[in-house]
Amino acid sequence: MEKFETFTYELDGNLYINLTSKCTNDCTFCVRNEHSTYFGHKLWLSREPSAAEVLARIPADISRYKEYVFCGFGEPTMRLPVLCEIGKQLKARGATVRLNTNGTGSMFAKRDISLDLAEAVDKINVSLNEASAEAYVQLCRPAYGEAAFFGLQEFAKRCAARGIDVWFSVVDIIGEEKIAKCREIAKSCGVTLRVRPYIADSQ
C-alpha cells in the first residue's frame, strides 16, 4: 500500500490535521478498510509528522478555515504531546480547534488527559457508535474490549467538566431505538448527542 505525507487536508471549509495512522480501534465500518483515500485525500501516512511540520502548513491568515480539526486515518490522542503543542498554538492565534476521537485517549495514556486537552482544543466529537458495550465491541473491535465503551463515557464526562464543548456522535443507520438509548447515555454523561448521516462512499 502506497503511503503519503498528507499531514493536513481541506474539507468543508475546515483544515484537518492527520497525525497518525495508528488506532486503538479496528472499526468494521472504517473507510480505511475499503479505500486508501477519503474524499480524494490520501491519508495513509508514510511517517508521523512533528508539531513543527504541521504548524508550517497552517496559513498565516488563521481565519481562512472555520475549524482546525484533529482527524485522519488514526486516533489523534495516541500522539497527545504533538496534538497539544499544535492545538495550543492554534488557539493562541485565535483558531477554533476540534478533536474527533474514539474517546480512548486516557486509557491509552493510562491517565486522565482531559486537562491537557482543555488547553489545546475547544470542541471534542466522541464517536459513541453503539448503544451497548457488547454491540460496541462487535462494531468497533477496540483494543480494550468492553472497557472501551465505558472508558469513552468517562472521558467525555471529564472533558465536559473541564469546559470543553463535548458531544457523542452516532450514524443514523443504527435505528431509532438505539439512537434513543445513545441519547440517554449522552445525557447521563452531561453531553449532547449528534446523529449524522451515514456516508456510503467517500472516495
QUIMO-V792988 format. One record per backbone hydrogen bond with DSSP energy under -0.5 kcal/mol. NH is the residue of the N-H (numbers start at 1). CO is the residue of the C=O. Records with the same first field share a line. If there is no record, write none. Layout:
NH: CO, CO
This chain:
4: 44
7: 5
9: 16
11: 14
14: 11
15: 67
16: 9, 14
17: 69
18: 7, 16
19: 17
26: 140
28: 139
30: 27
33: 30
34: 31
35: 31
38: 41
39: 202
41: 38
42: 40
43: 36, 41
44: 36
46: 4
47: 4
54: 50
55: 51
56: 52
57: 54
58: 55
62: 60
64: 61
65: 62
66: 13
68: 96
69: 15, 67
70: 98
71: 17, 69
72: 74
74: 20
75: 22
76: 74
78: 75
79: 76
80: 77
83: 79
84: 80
85: 81
86: 82
87: 83
88: 84
89: 85
90: 86
91: 87
92: 88
93: 89, 90
94: 91
95: 90
97: 95
98: 68
99: 123
100: 70
101: 99, 125
108: 104
109: 105
110: 106
111: 106
113: 111
117: 113
118: 114
119: 115, 116
120: 117
121: 117
122: 97
123: 97
124: 165
125: 99
126: 124, 167
127: 101, 125
128: 126, 169
129: 169
130: 128
136: 132
137: 133
138: 134
139: 135
140: 136
141: 137
143: 24
145: 142
147: 144
148: 145
149: 146
150: 146
151: 147
152: 148
153: 149
154: 150
155: 151
156: 152
157: 153
158: 154
159: 155
160: 156
161: 157
162: 158, 159
163: 160
164: 159
165: 122
166: 164
167: 124
168: 192
169: 126
170: 194
172: 196
174: 171
175: 172
179: 175
180: 176
181: 177
182: 178
183: 179
184: 180
185: 181
186: 182
187: 183
188: 184
189: 185, 186
190: 186, 187
191: 186
192: 166
194: 168
196: 170, 194
200: 198
